[in-house]
Amino acid sequence: MAFALHPTTVRSLCVSPLDIPLRAPFGISRGGQSTAANVLVRVELSDGTLGHGEAAPFPAYNGETQAGALGLLLRAANRLPGRDAADWRGIAAELRAMGGPACGSALCAIETALLDALNRRENMSLWRFFGGSGTELETDMTVTIGTPGEAGEAARLIRRRGIRLIKAKVGGQGGAGADLERISAILEAAPGSPLILDGNAGMDRSRASELVRGLKARGIVPALVEQWLPKDDLDGMRALGAESGWTVVADESVTTAADARLAARAGAARVFNIKLMKAGIAEALEVVSVARGAGIGLMIGGNIESVLAMTVSACFAAGLGGFAHADLDTPLFLAENPFDGGYVMEGSRISVAHIEAGHGVVPRGLLL
């Protein structure tokens, strides 16, 4: 006798590369790329409901690659059929054990696709699923590693878009002097713009101290100092905050909830940058819990992501509430948008209020 499948049983999982060219190379202190080499995932439930997710590995950020994400996701495609999508946390835990520590973006893609499908069935938006606290965020926009001239022109374009906050990547070649020239060019082009200075773990303590002294000599006070030092140098991060008097943000230092507890105990940072691509959605929820318990502020960020993944992050942060800082600008760097739907951006304001079910993003054409 055959038994009917539960409507939320996973029927299939499809995986394909998602390569989207950038308008210009996106460079950080430890490298860059000219194409978003991501992965698209589609889950189909037994009742025909579809859900989509995106993995956005960024080798220069944490070593994750598109090939690695594809490998884990293709293995998952053979394991998920027959599983109940409602057990998305349990599924994520199994895949984490199977994939090891370098599988965060693949986990995020699976979790996103499952949650998208589940919430589409219930006609519930992801921002409501995550708590319904709010629907809007203010994002910054990034000036990537490059020359002072390029930095100044990027800053002018950012202000023309109506974006107030500027994130400048620092820690590249040329030392603190090169960073100072780029920062000065940005402020000349966009006077009065609050600056987030993001080092992506590319500096040692000596260079960080030199940059602090140089900024103070020019009367420049950053709004935030994000992960200048190596991810394991928690003592150095605490000392940097004391030396500068500025707000230090932990990014690479905080991937998991265990990392968050270590950073909190060390007093390494006053803000944690939450990225769903680091270790997936379930783990990100745990990191938020640790931060709130320790009185640490919250930023939402991402890798080089399309509007699909960025919308999920916007729903996560707006729905949970309490995120004072947002860095959800990477769709602006993509030369193509292969999707319909997603967050609405006007100037620096991002809104997800119009999303009625899931994350509201669907692939165009023949994707998957």
C-alpha positions in Angstrom: 0.0 0.0 0.0 1.5 3.4 -1.0 1.4 6.3 1.4 1.0 9.9 0.2 4.0 12.1 0.8 3.7 15.0 3.1 3.4 18.3 1.2 6.7 19.6 2.6 8.7 16.5 1.6 11.6 17.3 -0.7 11.0 15.8 -4.1 14.2 17.1 -5.8 17.2 19.4 -5.5 18.8 20.9 -8.6 22.2 22.7 -8.6 23.9 24.7 -11.3 26.8 27.2 -11.5 25.7 30.9 -11.4 28.3 33.1 -13.1 27.5 36.8 -13.2 30.1 39.3 -14.6 30.9 42.3 -12.5 31.0 45.9 -13.8 34.6 46.1 -12.5 36.8 43.8 -10.4 35.8 43.6 -6.7 39.1 43.8 -4.8 39.7 43.4 -1.0 43.0 43.3 0.9 43.6 39.6 0.1 42.6 39.5 -3.6 39.6 40.0 -5.8 37.5 38.7 -8.7 35.8 40.0 -11.8 32.9 37.5 -11.9 30.5 36.4 -9.2 31.3 32.7 -9.4 28.3 31.5 -7.4 25.9 28.5 -7.3 22.1 28.4 -7.8 20.0 25.8 -6.0 16.3 24.9 -6.6 14.3 22.7 -4.2 11.0 21.2 -5.3 8.6 20.0 -2.6 6.2 17.1 -3.2 3.3 19.5 -3.8 5.2 21.2 -6.5 6.3 24.3 -4.5 9.7 25.6 -5.6 12.3 27.4 -3.5 15.6 29.0 -4.6 18.9 29.6 -2.9 22.3 31.0 -3.7 25.8 30.1 -2.6 28.3 33.0 -2.9 31.8 31.6 -2.1 34.6 34.3 -2.2 38.0 32.7 -2.2 39.8 36.0 -1.2 37.5 36.3 1.8 37.7 32.8 3.4 39.0 30.4 0.8 35.7 28.9 -0.3 35.4 28.2 -4.0 32.6 27.6 -6.5 33.9 24.1 -7.1 33.8 23.3 -3.4 30.3 24.6 -3.0 29.1 22.7 -6.1 30.7 19.5 -4.8 28.8 19.6 -1.5 25.6 20.7 -3.1 25.7 17.9 -5.7 26.2 15.4 -2.9 23.3 17.0 -1.0 21.1 16.6 -4.1 21.4 12.8 -3.7 20.5 12.9 0.0 17.7 15.4 0.4 14.8 13.8 -1.6 12.4 12.2 0.9 13.4 14.5 3.7 11.0 16.9 5.3 11.9 20.5 4.4 10.5 21.6 7.8 13.5 20.0 9.4 15.8 22.5 7.7 17.9 23.0 10.8 18.6 19.2 11.1 19.4 19.0 7.4 21.8 21.9 7.7 23.5 20.2 10.7 24.0 17.0 8.7 25.4 18.8 5.7 27.8 20.8 8.0 29.1 17.6 9.4 29.5 16.2 5.9 31.1 19.3 4.4 33.4 20.5 7.1 34.2 24.1 8.1 34.6 25.4 4.5 31.0 24.9 3.4 29.2 28.0 4.7 27.9 29.3 1.4 26.6 25.9 0.3 24.7 25.5 3.6 23.3 29.0 3.1 22.0 28.0 -0.3 20.3 24.9 0.9 18.8 26.6 3.9 17.6 29.5 1.8 15.9 27.2 -0.8 14.2 25.2 1.9 12.9 28.2 3.8 11.9 29.9 0.5 9.8 26.9 -0.4 8.3 26.4 3.1 7.3 30.1 3.4 5.9 30.2 -0.2 3.6 27.4 0.8 2.4 29.4 3.8 2.2 32.7 1.9 4.6 34.1 4.5 7.5 36.5 3.7 10.9 35.7 5.0 11.0 39.0 6.9 7.9 37.9 8.8 9.4 34.4 9.3 12.5 35.9 11.0 10.4 38.0 13.4 8.6 40.8 11.5 10.3 43.5 13.5 10.8 45.8 10.5 11.0 46.1 6.7 13.7 48.7 6.0 17.5 49.1 6.3 20.0 51.7 5.3 22.9 50.3 3.4 26.4 51.6 2.7 28.2 51.1 -0.6 31.8 49.9 -1.0 34.9 51.5 -2.6 37.0 48.5 -3.5 40.9 48.3 -3.5 42.3 50.5 -6.2 44.1 53.8 -6.9 43.2 57.2 -5.2 41.7 58.4 -8.4 39.5 55.3 -8.7 38.5 55.7 -5.1 37.5 59.3 -5.5 35.5 58.6 -8.7 33.7 55.7 -6.9 32.8 57.9 -4.0 31.3 60.5 -6.3 29.2 57.9 -7.9 28.1 56.5 -4.6 26.9 60.0 -3.5 25.1 60.5 -6.8 23.2 57.3 -6.1 21.9 59.0 -2.9 24.0 56.7 -0.6 25.4 58.4 2.5 27.6 55.7 4.1 30.8 54.6 2.3 32.7 51.5 3.1 36.3 51.7 2.0 38.5 48.6 1.6 41.9 49.1 3.2 44.9 46.9 3.8 46.0 46.3 0.2 49.4 46.9 -1.3 51.3 50.0 -0.6 51.0 50.1 3.2 49.3 52.6 5.4 50.4 55.5 3.2 48.5 54.1 0.3 45.4 53.6 2.4 45.6 57.2 3.7 45.8 58.6 0.1 42.7 56.6 -0.9 40.7 57.6 2.2 41.6 61.3 1.6 40.5 61.0 -2.0 37.2 59.5 -0.9 36.5 62.3 1.6 37.5 65.0 -0.9 35.0 63.6 -3.4 32.3 62.9 -0.7 32.9 65.3 2.1 31.0 64.5 5.3 30.3 60.9 4.4 30.6 58.5 7.4 33.4 56.0 6.6 33.6 52.3 7.4 37.2 51.1 6.9 37.3 47.4 6.2 40.6 45.6 6.2 39.4 42.0 5.6 42.1 40.7 8.1 44.8 42.0 5.8 47.0 44.1 8.3 49.4 43.3 11.1 49.4 45.3 14.3 52.2 47.6 13.2 50.4 48.7 10.0 47.1 49.1 11.9 48.8 51.4 14.4 50.4 53.4 11.6 47.1 53.8 9.9 45.5 55.0 13.2 48.2 57.6 13.7 47.9 58.8 10.1 44.1 59.1 10.2 44.3 61.0 13.5 46.9 63.3 12.1 44.5 64.2 9.3 41.5 64.6 11.6 39.7 61.6 10.1 37.4 59.7 12.5 36.0 56.5 11.0 32.4 55.5 11.9 33.6 51.8 12.1 36.9 50.0 11.9 36.1 46.5 10.5 38.5 43.6 10.9 41.9 45.1 10.2 43.8 42.4 12.0 44.0 38.6 11.4 40.9 36.8 12.6 42.6 35.0 15.5 44.2 38.2 16.9 41.5 39.0 19.3 43.9 40.6 21.8 45.1 42.8 19.0 41.6 43.8 18.1 40.8 44.8 21.7 44.0 46.8 21.8 43.2 48.5 18.5 39.9 49.7 19.9 41.6 51.0 23.1 44.4 52.7 21.1 42.1 54.4 18.6 38.9 54.9 20.6 36.9 53.9 17.6 34.3 51.2 17.2 35.9 47.9 16.1 33.8 45.4 14.0 34.6 41.7 13.9 33.9 40.0 10.6 36.3 37.2 9.7 36.8 36.6 13.5 33.2 35.6 13.9 31.9 32.8 11.7 30.3 30.5 14.2 28.6 30.9 17.6 31.7 29.5 19.2 33.7 32.2 17.5 31.3 34.8 18.7 31.6 33.6 22.3 35.4 33.8 22.1 35.3 37.3 20.6 32.8 38.5 23.2 34.8 37.1 26.1 38.0 38.7 24.7 36.3 42.1 24.3 37.6 42.1 20.8 34.8 44.1 19.1 31.8 46.2 19.8 29.9 45.1 16.6 29.7 41.7 14.9 29.2 41.6 11.1 26.8 38.8 10.4 27.0 37.2 6.9 24.7 34.3 6.1 27.4 32.9 3.7 29.9 32.3 6.5 28.2 29.3 8.1 24.5 29.3 7.0 21.3 30.8 8.4 20.9 28.5 11.4 24.4 29.3 12.7 23.9 33.0 12.0 20.8 33.0 14.2 23.0 31.6 17.0 25.6 34.3 16.4 23.0 37.0 16.8 21.8 35.4 20.0 25.4 35.5 21.4 25.8 39.1 20.4 22.6 40.2 22.0 23.4 38.4 25.2 26.8 40.1 25.3 25.5 43.6 24.4 27.4 43.6 21.1 25.9 45.5 18.1 24.9 44.0 14.8 25.8 44.6 11.2 24.4 42.6 8.2 26.8 42.0 5.3 27.5 39.6 2.5 29.9 38.3 -0.1 29.6 39.1 -3.8 25.9 38.2 -4.0 23.0 38.7 -6.4 19.7 40.2 -5.4 18.6 36.7 -4.3 21.0 36.2 -1.5 21.1 39.9 -0.6 17.3 40.0 -0.2 17.5 37.0 2.1 20.0 38.9 4.3 17.8 42.0 4.2 14.8 39.9 5.3 16.9 38.3 8.1 18.2 41.7 9.5 15.0 43.7 9.1 12.8 40.8 10.4 15.0 40.2 13.5 15.5 43.9 14.1 18.4 45.5 16.0 20.8 45.7 13.0 22.2 49.3 13.2 24.5 48.7 10.2 23.9 47.2 6.8 26.3 46.4 3.9 24.0 44.9 1.2 25.3 46.6 -1.9 26.8 43.9 -4.1 23.9 43.7 -6.6 25.0 47.2 -7.7 28.4 45.8 -8.8 26.9 43.1 -11.0 26.7 43.7 -14.8 23.6 41.5 -15.1 20.6 40.6 -13.0 19.2 37.1 -13.9 16.3 37.3 -11.5 12.9 38.9 -11.0 11.8 40.3 -7.6 13.8 41.0 -4.5 14.4 44.0 -2.3 13.6 47.5 -3.5 16.4 50.0 -3.2 15.9 53.8 -3.3 19.1 55.7 -2.6 20.5 54.0 0.5 17.1 52.7 1.7 16.4 49.0 1.2 12.8 47.8 1.6 11.4 44.3 1.8 7.9 45.4 2.8 6.4 44.3 -0.6 7.6 40.7 -0.3 4.6 38.5 0.4 5.9 34.9 0.2 9.4 33.5 0.7 12.2 35.9 -0.4 10.2 36.9 -3.5 13.0 36.2 -6.0 12.7 33.9 -9.0 15.2 33.1 -11.8 14.5 34.4 -15.3 14.5 32.3 -18.4 16.3 29.0 -18.5 18.2 29.2 -15.2 17.9 25.8 -13.7 
